[in-house]
Amino acid sequence: RLDSLDKPLRAPPSSQDNIPQQNLESAMAKPQVVVAPVLMSKLSANAPEFYPSGYSSNYTESYEDGCEDYPTLSDYVQDFLNHLTEQPGSFETEIEQFAETLNGWVTTDDALQELVELIYQQATSIPNFSYMGARLCNYLSHHLTISPQSGNFRQLLLQRCRTEYEVKDQAAKGDEVTRKRFHAFVLFLGELYLNLEIKGTNGQVTRADILQVGLRELLNALFSNPMDDNLICAVKLLKLTGSVLEDAWKEKGKTDMEEIIQRIENVVLDANCSRDVKQMLLKLVELRSSNWGRVHATSTYREATPENDPNYFMNEPTFYTSDGVPFTAADPASELQKTIPSPVQSCSFLNSHVLTAFFLFFVFFFFFFFTKTPYGLSCSNICPCQGATGVKWIWNKFLFLVIGVFCG
């Protein structure tokens, strides 16, 4: 055994000696991350463009190609009008191309008449299109090049409106369907008055005076037949054009608006219209008395007061009564004024209590110093102390008395 010590020593076999070389290399390699197989997506770069529901892509494609895909002028114009009705924001970007296309298509009197009729029917049959129709008419009146002997676009449009205007009295007293169509015409004429621009000889832009006269007569027809729907139409028209009409009449020295307001007041007093309609008429009179809601720039430099600023109470807090009824400082007889005493009331409250305290003091003082008690005792008999101490005792009693008065 001693001979075995002469042999060189060896290190004990490690665990690596038992691992094959191939397995050792794989063990020392970086850990592998197992990736799940990717699902195949159905999306494609060649997919057709997405359009939201209600969007008509047929019009956009055909519009880019011009009017070649439309068999008639009526189809092309009607498609464009429907497009503007659904997407009024596209007016600015597409109206120029539309006018250029019409200049290449509308070359006869009949085609121009057909164009006017299509726009008029769209503006009077769809209430939301009256404003857009008036803007469209104004643009075409300045950009259509055709001007036949029968009249240009604006002249033919006014002639079409005159045809409806001449039957205003019969329409105002007709059946419900007739009145509804008449009301649509009235509001469209109001939009035309505001949007149809006429250039004078010197280049100035004015409004059509003939429309101003027509609106005045239409108001007379509506108020002469004070049915609820006629009065509602008159209110809408005056809210739309009242400020512009009054300014125009004042420039000419006319008092037409005063006559209209007087007529409204007579309708409120005499007509058998509903309470809601009467309330609408009164609100309209109030709107006119506030200069149609217009605030002049000079009023912003003045200190805001309830008298000169109609929005003075807009940002005021809202209070609630004990019953949960909301009210603000704008209410004429708010509960806040009833519950919170004014400074004068507070002073009166204080003065009454002070006088009561002084009165009790004199009674107390007189009783102890100038009278005797029912039992024949004087102040000296009742007061446990004499001199300055007695006065202090009386003063303390008086303070308790005053505190009792103020605390109720």
C-alpha positions as a printed NumPy array, in Angstrom:
array([[   0.   ,    0.   ,    0.   ],
       [   2.896,    2.377,    0.658],
       [   3.993,    1.741,   -2.919],
       [   0.746,    3.252,   -4.174],
       [   1.783,    6.613,   -2.706],
       [   4.545,    6.878,   -5.306],
       [   1.948,    7.051,   -8.131],
       [   0.902,   10.526,   -9.267],
       [  -2.318,   11.786,   -7.816],
       [  -5.326,   12.354,  -10.094],
       [  -8.267,   14.616,   -9.594],
       [ -11.55 ,   12.894,   -9.025],
       [ -13.647,   12.559,  -12.135],
       [ -16.036,   15.467,  -12.564],
       [ -19.516,   15.363,  -13.947],
       [ -18.287,   16.855,  -17.224],
       [ -16.103,   13.819,  -17.85 ],
       [ -19.226,   11.693,  -18.048],
       [ -20.982,   14.008,  -20.635],
       [ -20.269,   13.304,  -24.265],
       [ -18.662,   16.101,  -26.265],
       [ -21.713,   16.6  ,  -28.451],
       [ -24.032,   16.872,  -25.491],
       [ -21.626,   19.263,  -23.786],
       [ -21.674,   21.657,  -26.71 ],
       [ -25.444,   21.606,  -26.862],
       [ -25.674,   22.237,  -23.136],
       [ -23.351,   25.255,  -23.369],
       [ -25.289,   26.755,  -26.275],
       [ -27.691,   29.692,  -25.729],
       [ -31.186,   28.745,  -24.606],
       [ -33.62 ,   28.415,  -27.442],
       [ -36.955,   30.326,  -27.324],
       [ -39.863,   28.317,  -28.588],
       [ -42.039,   30.497,  -30.857],
       [ -45.596,   29.559,  -31.496],
       [ -46.501,   29.22 ,  -35.136],
       [ -47.882,   32.466,  -36.621],
       [ -51.448,   32.268,  -37.781],
       [ -52.004,   33.293,  -41.351],
       [ -53.664,   36.754,  -41.531],
       [ -56.504,   37.376,  -43.908],
       [ -55.441,   41.01 ,  -44.397],
       [ -54.035,   41.908,  -47.746],
       [ -52.354,   44.974,  -49.16 ],
       [ -54.429,   44.498,  -52.282],
       [ -57.74 ,   44.609,  -50.423],
       [ -60.315,   47.13 ,  -51.692],
       [ -60.703,   50.467,  -49.918],
       [ -62.963,   50.585,  -46.874],
       [ -66.052,   52.798,  -47.016],
       [ -68.305,   53.428,  -43.998],
       [ -71.939,   52.492,  -44.149],
       [ -74.025,   54.995,  -46.05 ],
       [ -71.071,   56.183,  -48.138],
       [ -71.573,   56.014,  -51.865],
       [ -68.337,   55.197,  -53.623],
       [ -70.047,   54.962,  -56.988],
       [ -70.457,   58.715,  -57.068],
       [ -66.797,   59.387,  -56.284],
       [ -65.579,   57.061,  -59.02 ],
       [ -67.969,   58.416,  -61.601],
       [ -67.343,   62.   ,  -60.523],
       [ -63.613,   61.607,  -61.137],
       [ -64.41 ,   60.415,  -64.635],
       [ -66.707,   63.4  ,  -65.252],
       [ -70.211,   62.995,  -66.607],
       [ -69.356,   60.285,  -69.122],
       [ -70.962,   57.548,  -67.031],
       [ -74.291,   59.402,  -66.754],
       [ -76.799,   58.98 ,  -69.559],
       [ -78.579,   62.288,  -68.932],
       [ -77.988,   65.656,  -67.302],
       [ -80.732,   64.91 ,  -64.81 ],
       [ -78.938,   61.795,  -63.543],
       [ -75.652,   63.624,  -63.145],
       [ -77.117,   66.644,  -61.334],
       [ -79.386,   64.566,  -59.105],
       [ -76.49 ,   62.349,  -58.082],
       [ -74.424,   65.396,  -57.182],
       [ -77.291,   66.921,  -55.183],
       [ -77.762,   63.697,  -53.238],
       [ -74.046,   63.611,  -52.597],
       [ -74.124,   67.149,  -51.165],
       [ -77.104,   66.243,  -49.019],
       [ -75.216,   63.334,  -47.445],
       [ -71.831,   65.076,  -47.304],
       [ -72.285,   68.863,  -47.192],
       [ -68.639,   69.309,  -46.211],
       [ -67.557,   68.352,  -49.739],
       [ -69.111,   71.501,  -51.214],
       [ -65.917,   73.565,  -51.182],
       [ -63.755,   70.896,  -52.789],
       [ -66.15 ,   69.654,  -55.48 ],
       [ -68.253,   72.624,  -56.529],
       [ -65.66 ,   73.965,  -58.964],
       [ -65.425,   70.693,  -60.891],
       [ -69.209,   70.422,  -60.895],
       [ -69.587,   73.897,  -62.406],
       [ -66.981,   73.154,  -65.071],
       [ -68.809,   69.97 ,  -66.029],
       [ -72.11 ,   71.85 ,  -66.272],
       [ -70.554,   74.456,  -68.538],
       [ -69.71 ,   71.671,  -70.966],
       [ -73.152,   70.086,  -70.728],
       [ -75.693,   72.875,  -70.187],
       [ -75.687,   74.556,  -73.576],
       [ -79.399,   75.043,  -74.29 ],
       [ -82.349,   76.833,  -72.706],
       [ -84.07 ,   73.562,  -71.9  ],
       [ -80.989,   72.176,  -70.159],
       [ -80.711,   75.322,  -68.028],
       [ -84.402,   75.163,  -67.143],
       [ -83.985,   71.525,  -66.147],
       [ -80.989,   72.376,  -63.96 ],
       [ -82.922,   75.119,  -62.147],
       [ -85.891,   72.836,  -61.547],
       [ -83.736,   70.028,  -60.149],
       [ -82.024,   72.322,  -57.654],
       [ -85.302,   73.968,  -56.651],
       [ -87.023,   70.635,  -56.018],
       [ -84.104,   69.36 ,  -53.954],
       [ -83.983,   72.548,  -51.85 ],
       [ -87.716,   72.561,  -51.117],
       [ -88.276,   68.83 ,  -50.646],
       [ -85.381,   68.242,  -48.229],
       [ -85.407,   70.76 ,  -45.346],
       [ -81.722,   70.312,  -44.517],
       [ -80.743,   71.191,  -48.079],
       [ -82.245,   74.691,  -48.209],
       [ -79.041,   76.367,  -46.998],
       [ -76.778,   74.252,  -49.206],
       [ -79.121,   74.789,  -52.146],
       [ -78.922,   78.556,  -51.692],
       [ -75.122,   78.424,  -51.651],
       [ -75.149,   76.244,  -54.755],
       [ -77.431,   78.692,  -56.543],
       [ -75.181,   81.599,  -55.64 ],
       [ -72.081,   79.829,  -56.976],
       [ -73.701,   78.744,  -60.221],
       [ -75.143,   82.209,  -60.813],
       [ -71.578,   83.548,  -60.979],
       [ -69.818,   80.65 ,  -62.741],
       [ -72.212,   79.289,  -65.36 ],
       [ -71.235,   80.76 ,  -68.694],
       [ -74.49 ,   80.129,  -70.558],
       [ -76.739,   83.168,  -70.826],
       [ -79.551,   82.53 ,  -73.318],
       [ -82.232,   85.001,  -74.322],
       [ -84.664,   83.49 ,  -71.835],
       [ -82.369,   84.559,  -69.001],
       [ -79.324,   83.399,  -67.108],
       [ -79.317,   80.998,  -64.176],
       [ -80.239,   83.586,  -61.539],
       [ -83.067,   85.045,  -63.601],
       [ -84.574,   81.636,  -64.282],
       [ -84.273,   80.746,  -60.596],
       [ -86.128,   83.901,  -59.536],
       [ -88.801,   83.214,  -62.136],
       [ -89.277,   79.733,  -60.687],
       [ -89.624,   81.198,  -57.203],
       [ -92.101,   83.761,  -58.481],
       [ -94.335,   80.969,  -59.774],
       [ -94.659,   79.63 ,  -56.222],
       [ -94.881,   83.116,  -54.751],
       [ -97.941,   84.063,  -56.772],
       [-100.041,   81.342,  -55.108],
       [ -98.943,   82.21 ,  -51.555],
       [-102.419,   83.136,  -50.3  ],
       [-103.997,   79.905,  -51.518],
       [-101.073,   77.847,  -50.223],
       [-101.179,   79.429,  -46.741],
       [-104.792,   78.338,  -46.292],
       [-104.554,   75.027,  -48.175],
       [-104.389,   71.511,  -46.814],
       [-101.553,   70.205,  -44.683],
       [ -99.489,   68.891,  -47.61 ],
       [ -99.834,   72.162,  -49.518],
       [ -98.879,   74.227,  -46.484],
       [ -95.863,   72.038,  -45.799],
       [ -94.587,   72.539,  -49.352],
       [ -95.276,   76.274,  -49.061],
       [ -93.313,   76.509,  -45.802],
       [ -90.326,   74.815,  -47.42 ],
       [ -90.453,   77.392,  -50.209],
       [ -90.602,   80.257,  -47.68 ],
       [ -87.51 ,   79.07 ,  -45.82 ],
       [ -85.618,   78.444,  -49.059],
       [ -86.43 ,   81.975,  -50.184],
       [ -85.07 ,   83.234,  -46.864],
       [ -81.817,   81.349,  -47.468],
       [ -81.636,   82.777,  -50.974],
       [ -82.029,   86.291,  -49.594],
       [ -79.071,   85.74 ,  -47.275],
       [ -76.765,   83.885,  -49.686],
       [ -77.586,   85.075,  -53.207],
       [ -75.122,   87.849,  -54.021],
       [ -75.694,   90.347,  -56.8  ],
       [ -72.794,   92.397,  -58.098],
       [ -73.585,   95.983,  -58.952],
       [ -72.18 ,   98.102,  -61.756],
       [ -69.413,   99.401,  -59.495],
       [ -68.465,   95.931,  -58.283],
       [ -70.263,   96.179,  -54.949],
       [ -72.079,   93.101,  -53.672],
       [ -75.696,   93.543,  -52.64 ],
       [ -78.718,   91.419,  -51.878],
       [ -81.709,   91.035,  -54.135],
       [ -84.274,   93.677,  -53.175],
       [ -86.992,   91.697,  -54.897],
       [ -86.466,   88.897,  -52.379],
       [ -86.755,   91.382,  -49.522],
       [ -90.133,   92.537,  -50.803],
       [ -91.21 ,   88.947,  -51.348],
       [ -90.343,   87.925,  -47.788],
       [ -92.407,   90.803,  -46.419],
       [ -95.462,   89.662,  -48.367],
       [ -94.919,   86.048,  -47.388],
       [ -94.969,   87.065,  -43.72 ],
       [ -98.266,   88.84 ,  -44.311],
       [ -99.706,   85.683,  -45.844],
       [ -98.566,   83.573,  -42.899],
       [ -99.928,   85.928,  -40.232],
       [-103.195,   86.357,  -42.135],
       [-103.803,   82.633,  -41.645],
       [-102.706,   82.133,  -38.006],
       [-102.626,   78.366,  -37.919],
       [ -99.965,   76.777,  -35.787],
       [ -97.765,   75.554,  -38.628],
       [ -98.003,   78.911,  -40.436],
       [ -96.959,   80.769,  -37.288],
       [ -94.106,   78.361,  -36.656],
       [ -92.87 ,   78.942,  -40.207],
       [ -93.042,   82.712,  -39.657],
       [ -91.013,   82.382,  -36.454],
       [ -88.348,   80.327,  -38.249],
       [ -88.167,   82.841,  -41.076],
       [ -87.784,   85.808,  -38.716],
       [ -85.144,   84.036,  -36.665],
       [ -83.278,   83.379,  -39.896],
       [ -83.592,   86.759,  -41.595],
       [ -85.03 ,   89.141,  -38.981],
       [ -81.833,   91.014,  -38.174],
       [ -80.867,   91.464,  -41.841],
       [ -84.371,   92.526,  -42.841],
       [ -84.628,   95.082,  -40.045],
       [ -81.238,   96.584,  -40.899],
       [ -82.226,   96.872,  -44.559],
       [ -85.563,   98.478,  -43.696],
       [ -83.96 ,  100.931,  -41.298],
       [ -81.54 ,  102.059,  -44.003],
       [ -84.55 ,  102.919,  -46.15 ],
       [ -86.401,  104.583,  -43.267],
       [ -89.105,  101.924,  -43.158],
       [ -90.856,  100.617,  -40.057],
       [ -91.849,   97.23 ,  -41.419],
       [ -90.359,   95.346,  -38.481],
       [ -92.369,   97.424,  -36.013],
       [ -95.509,   96.517,  -37.932],
       [ -94.57 ,   92.83 ,  -37.878],
       [ -93.962,   92.875,  -34.121],
       [ -97.285,   94.621,  -33.585],
       [ -98.981,   91.984,  -35.667],
       [ -97.335,   89.238,  -33.629],
       [ -98.644,   90.797,  -30.421],
       [-102.139,   90.924,  -31.893],
       [-101.903,   87.26 ,  -32.849],
       [-100.846,   86.339,  -29.315],
       [-103.84 ,   88.195,  -27.883],
       [-106.535,   87.268,  -30.385],
       [-105.606,   84.144,  -32.356],
       [-106.682,   80.682,  -31.27 ],
       [-103.22 ,   79.193,  -31.578],
       [-101.727,   76.766,  -29.095],
       [ -99.972,   77.863,  -25.943],
       [ -96.615,   76.581,  -27.205],
       [ -96.885,   78.656,  -30.372],
       [ -97.782,   81.749,  -28.36 ],
       [ -94.721,   81.122,  -26.238],
       [ -92.596,   80.92 ,  -29.392],
       [ -94.001,   84.241,  -30.601],
       [ -93.287,   85.912,  -27.26 ],
       [ -89.736,   84.561,  -27.307],
       [ -89.33 ,   86.01 ,  -30.786],
       [ -90.466,   89.435,  -29.585],
       [ -87.991,   89.159,  -26.726],
       [ -85.229,   88.185,  -29.167],
       [ -85.951,   91.209,  -31.304],
       [ -85.922,   93.506,  -28.25 ],
       [ -82.377,   92.269,  -27.526],
       [ -81.264,   93.29 ,  -31.049],
       [ -81.704,   89.726,  -32.347],
       [ -79.112,   88.428,  -29.908],
       [ -76.32 ,   90.519,  -31.38 ],
       [ -73.787,   91.985,  -28.943],
       [ -71.899,   95.031,  -30.164],
       [ -68.143,   95.182,  -29.741],
       [ -68.354,   98.353,  -27.627],
       [ -70.276,   96.555,  -24.907],
       [ -67.288,   94.313,  -24.148],
       [ -65.327,   97.276,  -22.796],
       [ -67.981,   98.143,  -20.244],
       [ -68.296,   96.521,  -16.889],
       [ -70.722,   93.64 ,  -17.134],
       [ -73.907,   94.205,  -15.169],
       [ -77.292,   92.475,  -15.191],
       [ -78.677,   95.493,  -17.05 ],
       [ -76.252,   95.594,  -20.014],
       [ -75.081,   91.98 ,  -20.263],
       [ -77.697,   89.297,  -21.023],
       [ -75.173,   86.592,  -20.082],
       [ -74.342,   88.126,  -16.7  ],
       [ -75.845,   85.259,  -14.736],
       [ -74.516,   82.575,  -17.106],
       [ -71.644,   81.505,  -14.814],
       [ -73.445,   82.019,  -11.524],
       [ -73.783,   78.987,   -9.214],
       [ -77.066,   77.16 ,   -8.955],
       [ -78.738,   76.783,   -5.559],
       [ -81.463,   74.4  ,   -4.466],
       [ -84.368,   74.922,   -2.129],
       [ -85.369,   72.513,    0.619],
       [ -87.745,   70.911,   -1.891],
       [ -84.943,   70.352,   -4.407],
       [ -86.07 ,   73.112,   -6.786],
       [ -83.061,   74.767,   -8.503],
       [ -82.771,   78.541,   -8.652],
       [ -80.062,   81.091,   -9.41 ],
       [ -79.359,   84.695,   -8.605],
       [ -81.092,   85.612,  -11.864],
       [ -84.471,   84.592,  -10.473],
       [ -86.493,   87.694,   -9.59 ],
       [ -87.777,   86.294,   -6.305],
       [ -85.29 ,   83.587,   -5.493],
       [ -85.399,   81.597,   -2.332],
       [ -81.899,   82.828,   -1.608],
       [ -83.205,   86.35 ,   -1.103],
       [ -85.941,   85.011,    1.155],
       [ -83.674,   82.996,    3.422],
       [ -80.618,   85.271,    3.677],
       [ -81.361,   88.509,    5.59 ],
       [ -80.289,   91.744,    4.02 ],
       [ -77.89 ,   94.147,    5.818],
       [ -80.831,   96.349,    6.79 ],
       [ -82.662,   93.363,    8.254],
       [ -79.541,   92.349,   10.163],
       [ -79.167,   95.837,   11.608],
       [ -82.823,   95.889,   12.641],
       [ -82.408,   92.508,   14.288],
       [ -79.351,   93.745,   16.214],
       [ -80.934,   97.043,   17.24 ],
       [ -84.055,   95.35 ,   18.605],
       [ -82.015,   92.995,   20.793],
       [ -79.755,   95.766,   22.055],
       [ -82.745,   97.888,   23.031],
       [ -84.312,   94.914,   24.777],
       [ -81.106,   94.289,   26.724],
       [ -80.841,   97.916,   27.843],
       [ -84.483,   97.939,   28.872],
       [ -84.004,   94.846,   30.995],
       [ -80.87 ,   96.341,   32.497],
       [ -82.715,   99.443,   33.67 ],
       [ -85.563,   97.345,   35.051],
       [ -83.069,   95.158,   36.857],
       [ -81.137,   98.149,   38.173],
       [ -84.291,   99.964,   39.303],
       [ -85.623,   96.86 ,   41.042],
       [ -82.5  ,   96.284,   43.112],
       [ -81.621,   99.843,   44.047],
       [ -84.88 ,  101.805,   44.307],
       [ -87.486,   99.33 ,   45.394],
       [ -87.996,   96.758,   48.028],
       [ -88.923,   93.196,   47.461],
       [ -92.401,   91.903,   48.24 ],
       [ -90.949,   90.438,   51.399],
       [ -89.569,   93.75 ,   52.633],
       [ -85.99 ,   93.064,   51.652],
       [ -83.863,   95.687,   49.938],
       [ -80.975,   95.217,   47.561],
       [ -78.643,   94.841,   50.462],
       [ -80.71 ,   91.957,   51.738],
       [ -80.721,   90.119,   48.402],
       [ -77.161,   90.799,   47.273],
       [ -74.767,   88.567,   49.14 ],
       [ -71.948,   91.139,   48.84 ],
       [ -71.61 ,   94.836,   49.476],
       [ -69.682,   97.623,   47.72 ],
       [ -67.644,   96.888,   44.633],
       [ -68.184,   93.195,   45.017],
       [ -71.924,   93.697,   44.996],
       [ -71.754,   95.76 ,   41.826],
       [ -69.703,   92.999,   40.194],
       [ -72.315,   90.465,   41.241],
       [ -75.086,   92.581,   39.727],
       [ -73.038,   93.034,   36.508],
       [ -72.56 ,   89.28 ,   36.159],
       [ -76.285,   88.731,   36.576],
       [ -76.919,   91.325,   33.89 ],
       [ -74.514,   89.614,   31.452],
       [ -76.279,   86.306,   31.959],
       [ -79.54 ,   88.081,   31.254],
       [ -78.21 ,   89.636,   28.023],
       [ -76.786,   86.309,   26.843],
       [ -80.125,   84.683,   27.488],
       [ -81.896,   87.347,   25.4  ],
       [ -79.559,   86.932,   22.409],
       [ -79.633,   83.163,   22.5  ],
       [ -83.393,   83.159,   22.41 ]])
